[in-house]
Amino acid sequence: MSVSVIVPTYRGGQKVLDCIQSVLEQTRPPDELIVVDSSDDETPQLIEQRFGKKIRLIHLSQRTLPGDARNVGAREASSEVIAFIDDDCIADKNWLAELVKPYEDPDVVWVSGIVWPYDNQNPVARVDFWTAYSNLLTKVDGKVVLARAMYNLSYRRQAYLKLGGLPENSLNSDRLFNTWFEQQYSAPVIATRAVVLHRNPTDFSRVKARHRRAGMSFVFGRTVDPTLPGSVFLRNRFLLPLAPYAREVLFWIRMFKFLPREALRLLPYCHLVHLVFRAWYSGVIEALREGESFSWRRHDWGTHDV
């Protein structure tokens, strides 16, 4: 079973170097490591100097969304299985070995690993991680895990490409694609030992920028597929001001249901949680106001700390 690991990056700097190193140090190394970079800074030079021919670097001339970069990597990959990890993540040493195990069953089409925060001590990073990803919390064999994040998902390459890959130039490409993929095939197998750690900003202005983008993504995703959860707020605009409060309440319900101890740790920072959901709402309003004239390249999404 051959596997290609694909890393999309934009101005990744030191973080993408750490990510690549963690992939190269796997107990089961990838057959191919493809880095798709669209940076306009020194990132591609840093990658080439550090890793040379150990990886395949594809540099794009124009800033590219992660979903589009993943599609480039998938089309260029030569392996039967493609696995995605993002430039702000660190893979556990056994990540890839555990992620590909389920593919021994020929009926398995996609596999999700699990994710946790890289550093759960900084309150800003903690708030960012859980407000962004708590909706992915679930239980597998009685164990609470966070699964189905795009930066720890793998697919049989032909099935991924047959469905057209992630929607191009879409801010909500992962949610859209995985919804359609599950409808076409089945729910993913969850490999609970395939662990990726996600780094989060510690600068709160960066966090708010990221969640403003999430609000814009919410609008674009539900414009393309009105069956996605939350579409009721866009169909009934008089309800829209309630959306951030509804999401905030659901966030706390999920946290206390799945991770009550972590929820208690977050309570002293509930004001930051509230501001995150207000930032999300500002992104929703901005996307609705700009409509088809919206251009995501104008925005600084706060992907990395300054």
C-alpha positions as CSV (number, residue, x, y, z in Angstrom):
1,M,0.0,0.0,0.0
2,S,1.7,3.2,-1.2
3,V,0.8,6.6,0.4
4,S,1.6,10.2,-0.6
5,V,1.4,12.8,2.1
6,I,0.3,16.3,0.9
7,V,1.1,19.5,2.8
8,P,-0.5,22.8,1.6
9,T,1.3,25.9,2.8
10,Y,1.2,29.7,2.5
11,R,3.9,31.7,4.4
12,G,4.5,28.6,6.6
13,G,8.0,29.6,7.7
14,Q,9.3,27.6,10.6
15,K,6.0,25.9,11.2
16,V,6.0,24.1,7.9
17,L,9.6,23.0,8.4
18,D,8.5,21.4,11.8
19,C,5.6,19.8,10.1
20,I,7.7,18.3,7.2
21,Q,10.3,17.1,9.7
22,S,7.6,15.3,11.7
23,V,6.3,13.5,8.6
24,L,9.8,12.5,7.5
25,E,10.5,11.0,11.0
26,Q,7.5,8.6,10.8
27,T,7.9,5.0,11.8
28,R,6.2,4.3,8.5
29,P,7.6,7.0,6.2
30,P,5.5,8.2,3.3
31,D,6.3,6.9,-0.2
32,E,6.1,10.5,-1.3
33,L,5.9,13.8,0.5
34,I,4.4,16.6,-1.6
35,V,4.5,20.2,-0.4
36,V,2.3,22.6,-2.3
37,D,3.5,26.2,-1.5
38,S,2.0,29.5,-2.7
39,S,4.0,31.8,-0.5
40,D,5.4,35.2,-1.5
41,D,8.0,35.1,1.2
42,E,11.1,33.1,1.9
43,T,9.2,29.9,2.8
44,P,10.0,27.9,-0.5
45,Q,13.7,28.7,-0.1
46,L,13.7,27.6,3.5
47,I,12.0,24.3,2.5
48,E,14.5,23.6,-0.3
49,Q,17.5,24.5,1.8
50,R,16.4,22.2,4.7
51,F,15.0,19.2,2.8
52,G,16.2,19.3,-0.8
53,K,15.3,16.1,-2.6
54,K,13.7,14.4,0.4
55,I,10.4,16.0,-0.6
56,R,8.7,17.2,-3.8
57,L,8.1,20.9,-3.6
58,I,5.4,22.4,-5.9
59,H,5.5,26.2,-5.9
60,L,2.5,28.1,-7.2
61,S,2.8,31.6,-8.4
62,Q,-0.4,32.9,-6.9
63,R,-1.7,32.7,-3.4
64,T,-3.9,29.6,-3.2
65,L,-6.5,28.3,-0.8
66,P,-5.6,25.1,1.1
67,G,-8.3,23.1,-0.7
68,D,-7.0,24.1,-4.1
69,A,-3.4,23.3,-3.1
70,R,-4.6,19.9,-1.8
71,N,-6.1,19.2,-5.2
72,V,-2.8,20.1,-6.9
73,G,-1.0,17.6,-4.7
74,A,-3.6,14.9,-5.2
75,R,-3.4,15.2,-9.0
76,E,0.4,15.1,-8.9
77,A,0.6,12.2,-6.4
78,S,1.6,8.7,-7.5
79,S,0.4,6.6,-4.6
80,E,-2.8,4.7,-4.1
81,V,-3.6,6.6,-0.9
82,I,-3.3,10.3,-0.3
83,A,-3.1,11.7,3.2
84,F,-3.4,15.4,4.2
85,I,-1.7,17.3,7.0
86,D,-1.5,21.1,7.3
87,D,1.6,23.2,7.8
88,D,0.7,24.2,11.3
89,C,0.5,20.6,12.5
90,I,2.9,18.1,14.0
91,A,2.4,14.4,13.3
92,D,2.9,11.8,16.0
93,K,5.6,9.3,15.0
94,N,3.1,6.5,14.4
95,W,0.6,8.8,12.7
96,L,1.0,7.4,9.2
97,A,1.4,3.8,10.1
98,E,-1.9,3.9,12.0
99,L,-3.7,6.0,9.4
100,V,-3.0,3.5,6.6
101,K,-3.8,0.3,8.5
102,P,-7.5,0.3,7.8
103,Y,-6.8,0.3,4.0
104,E,-5.8,-3.4,4.3
105,D,-9.6,-3.8,3.9
106,P,-10.2,-3.1,0.2
107,D,-13.7,-1.7,1.0
108,V,-12.3,1.2,3.1
109,V,-12.3,4.3,1.0
110,W,-11.3,7.0,3.5
111,V,-9.8,7.2,6.9
112,S,-9.7,9.9,9.5
113,G,-7.1,10.3,12.2
114,I,-7.7,12.3,15.3
115,V,-6.4,15.8,16.3
116,W,-5.6,17.5,19.6
117,P,-4.0,20.9,20.4
118,Y,-0.2,21.0,20.2
119,D,0.1,23.3,23.3
120,N,-3.0,23.5,25.5
121,Q,-1.4,25.8,28.1
122,N,-1.9,29.2,26.4
123,P,-5.5,30.4,26.9
124,V,-5.8,32.2,23.6
125,A,-4.6,29.1,21.6
126,R,-6.9,26.9,23.7
127,V,-9.9,29.1,23.0
128,D,-9.0,29.2,19.3
129,F,-8.7,25.4,19.0
130,W,-11.8,24.4,20.8
131,T,-14.1,27.0,19.3
132,A,-12.9,26.1,15.8
133,Y,-13.1,22.3,16.2
134,S,-15.4,21.3,19.0
135,N,-18.1,20.5,16.5
136,L,-15.8,17.5,15.4
137,L,-15.9,15.9,18.8
138,T,-17.4,12.4,18.9
139,K,-17.1,9.1,20.7
140,V,-15.5,6.0,19.2
141,D,-15.6,2.8,21.3
142,G,-16.4,4.9,24.3
143,K,-13.4,7.2,23.9
144,V,-13.8,10.9,23.1
145,V,-11.9,11.9,20.0
146,L,-11.8,14.8,17.6
147,A,-12.0,13.5,14.1
148,R,-12.8,14.4,10.4
149,A,-10.5,17.4,10.4
150,M,-9.2,18.0,6.9
151,Y,-5.6,18.2,8.1
152,N,-5.8,14.5,9.3
153,L,-7.8,12.8,6.6
154,S,-6.8,10.3,3.9
155,Y,-8.5,8.9,0.8
156,R,-8.0,6.4,-1.9
157,R,-6.7,8.7,-4.5
158,Q,-8.9,7.5,-7.4
159,A,-12.1,7.9,-5.3
160,Y,-11.0,11.4,-4.3
161,L,-10.3,12.4,-7.9
162,K,-13.4,10.7,-9.3
163,L,-15.5,13.0,-7.2
164,G,-13.6,16.0,-8.6
165,G,-11.5,16.8,-5.5
166,L,-12.2,19.7,-3.2
167,P,-14.4,22.4,-4.7
168,E,-12.1,25.0,-6.3
169,N,-11.8,28.5,-5.0
170,S,-14.2,27.7,-2.1
171,L,-13.7,28.8,1.5
172,N,-15.8,25.9,2.8
173,S,-14.3,23.2,0.5
174,D,-13.6,20.6,3.1
175,R,-17.1,20.6,4.6
176,L,-18.7,20.5,1.2
177,F,-16.5,17.8,-0.2
178,N,-16.7,15.5,2.8
179,T,-20.4,15.8,2.9
180,W,-20.6,14.7,-0.7
181,F,-18.0,12.0,-0.3
182,E,-19.9,10.4,2.6
183,Q,-23.1,10.5,0.5
184,Q,-21.3,8.8,-2.3
185,Y,-19.4,6.2,-0.2
186,S,-19.8,5.8,3.5
187,A,-18.7,7.4,6.8
188,P,-14.9,7.4,7.2
189,V,-13.1,4.8,9.3
190,I,-11.7,6.6,12.4
191,A,-8.1,5.6,13.3
192,T,-7.9,6.6,17.0
193,R,-4.2,6.1,17.2
194,A,-3.4,8.3,14.1
195,V,-2.7,11.5,16.0
196,V,-1.9,15.0,14.7
197,L,-1.3,17.9,17.0
198,H,-2.5,21.3,15.8
199,R,-0.8,24.6,16.5
200,N,-2.9,27.6,17.2
201,P,-2.2,31.4,17.3
202,T,-1.4,33.0,20.6
203,D,-2.2,36.5,19.3
204,F,-5.9,37.1,19.8
205,S,-6.1,39.5,16.8
206,R,-5.0,36.6,14.6
207,V,-7.6,34.3,16.2
208,K,-10.4,36.8,15.5
209,A,-9.2,37.0,11.9
210,R,-9.3,33.3,11.5
211,H,-12.8,33.1,12.9
212,R,-14.0,36.0,10.7
213,R,-12.9,33.8,7.8
214,A,-14.9,30.9,9.3
215,G,-18.0,33.1,9.2
216,M,-17.4,33.9,5.5
217,S,-16.8,30.2,4.9
218,F,-20.2,29.4,6.6
219,V,-22.0,31.7,4.1
220,F,-20.2,30.4,1.0
221,G,-20.6,26.7,2.0
222,R,-24.3,27.1,2.6
223,T,-24.8,29.1,-0.6
224,V,-23.4,26.1,-2.5
225,D,-25.2,23.4,-0.5
226,P,-28.2,24.7,1.4
227,T,-28.6,21.3,3.1
228,L,-25.6,22.0,5.4
229,P,-26.4,22.6,9.1
230,G,-27.1,26.3,9.9
231,S,-28.7,27.1,6.5
232,V,-31.9,28.1,8.3
233,F,-30.3,31.3,9.4
234,L,-29.6,32.3,5.8
235,R,-33.0,31.3,4.6
236,N,-34.6,33.3,7.4
237,R,-32.6,36.5,7.7
238,F,-34.6,37.8,10.6
239,L,-33.0,34.9,12.6
240,L,-29.5,35.8,11.6
241,P,-28.6,38.0,14.7
242,L,-29.3,34.9,16.8
243,A,-26.8,32.7,15.0
244,P,-23.6,33.6,17.0
245,Y,-25.5,33.1,20.3
246,A,-26.8,29.8,19.1
247,R,-23.4,28.7,18.1
248,E,-21.9,29.8,21.4
249,V,-24.5,27.9,23.4
250,L,-24.0,24.8,21.3
251,F,-20.2,25.1,21.8
252,W,-20.6,25.0,25.6
253,I,-23.1,22.1,25.4
254,R,-20.6,20.1,23.3
255,M,-17.7,20.9,25.5
256,F,-19.5,20.0,28.8
257,K,-20.9,16.9,27.2
258,F,-17.6,15.5,25.8
259,L,-14.8,17.2,27.7
260,P,-16.2,18.7,31.0
261,R,-12.8,19.2,32.5
262,E,-11.6,21.1,29.5
263,A,-14.8,23.1,29.5
264,L,-14.1,24.1,33.1
265,R,-10.6,25.3,32.1
266,L,-12.2,27.5,29.5
267,L,-14.7,29.1,31.7
268,P,-12.4,31.9,33.0
269,Y,-11.9,32.9,29.3
270,C,-15.6,32.9,28.4
271,H,-15.3,36.5,27.4
272,L,-12.7,35.5,24.7
273,V,-15.0,32.7,23.6
274,H,-17.8,35.3,23.2
275,L,-15.5,37.6,21.1
276,V,-14.6,34.7,18.8
277,F,-18.2,34.1,18.0
278,R,-18.8,37.8,17.4
279,A,-15.8,37.7,15.0
280,W,-17.4,34.8,13.2
281,Y,-20.7,36.8,12.9
282,S,-18.8,39.8,11.5
283,G,-17.5,37.4,8.8
284,V,-21.0,36.2,8.0
285,I,-22.3,39.8,7.6
286,E,-19.3,40.8,5.5
287,A,-19.8,37.8,3.1
288,L,-23.5,38.6,2.7
289,R,-22.7,42.2,2.1
290,E,-20.0,41.6,-0.5
291,G,-21.9,38.7,-2.2
292,E,-20.3,37.7,-5.6
293,S,-17.8,40.6,-5.4
294,F,-16.0,39.0,-2.5
295,S,-12.3,38.2,-3.1
296,W,-10.7,36.1,-0.4
297,R,-7.2,37.1,-1.5
298,R,-7.7,40.6,-0.1
299,H,-7.9,39.3,3.4
300,D,-5.3,38.4,6.0
301,W,-6.7,35.3,7.6
302,G,-4.4,35.2,10.6
303,T,-3.2,31.7,9.8
304,H,0.1,32.1,11.6
305,D,1.4,34.4,14.4
306,V,3.2,37.5,13.2
